[in-house]
Amino acid sequence: MFGTKTNSGPATKQPVTTGGKMTSVDNKLNTLQTAMAAEAKASVPAEATGVEPLQNVIGKGTIIEGNVYAEGDLSVEGVVKGDVTTKTKLVAGIDSVIEGNILAQHAEIAGRVQGTVKALGLLVINSSGTILGDVITKDLNVESGSIFNGRLQVGSSVSATPIEIPKVTLSQPAPVAAESVFDSPKPAAAAPKSVASATGDKTADQLAANLAKSSMLH
């Protein structure tokens, strides 16, 4: 009854879990992993996916008088009266009008171009496209119904030199001093008296003196 008690140490608590709680945790982990995967896919650069969005757009109804230079892709739906240069791809829409030369890596013409078109890569002339000028390109794809009037050069002999975009610097206009409306007008400078006029006045005075002296003598 009063025998020695054996101390077996503190009891170890076993975790108690239920099936419902574990299922909820798994669902949250799956949702988190799905969201992280979607973010990682969205952060992939355009170069890795092979899709390069158009970066510059000249919309329908827009008229630009002057040369156009673009570092990225360029879409033209309006009117450009000047040369067009882009380092990547040019897309001239069906309503576009370009009155000038074109230089691009790749080009797709569906509108009207009056000038020389040079593409270092592929040039596509759609069925609605019209080119009145010379064409220089490495590869050419012409659809039936398109209009082309000019000389044609196609082949690997086209220069593959990278397209250089000139740097444009805007000069600051010289400051102009503002004139107040309260400033009194400056009097006009008097015209200098000519030497001939002064000599003539002196001669007339001498002649009058001689006549007066002559009348006194008589």
Disulfide bonds with the S-S distance in Angstrom:
none
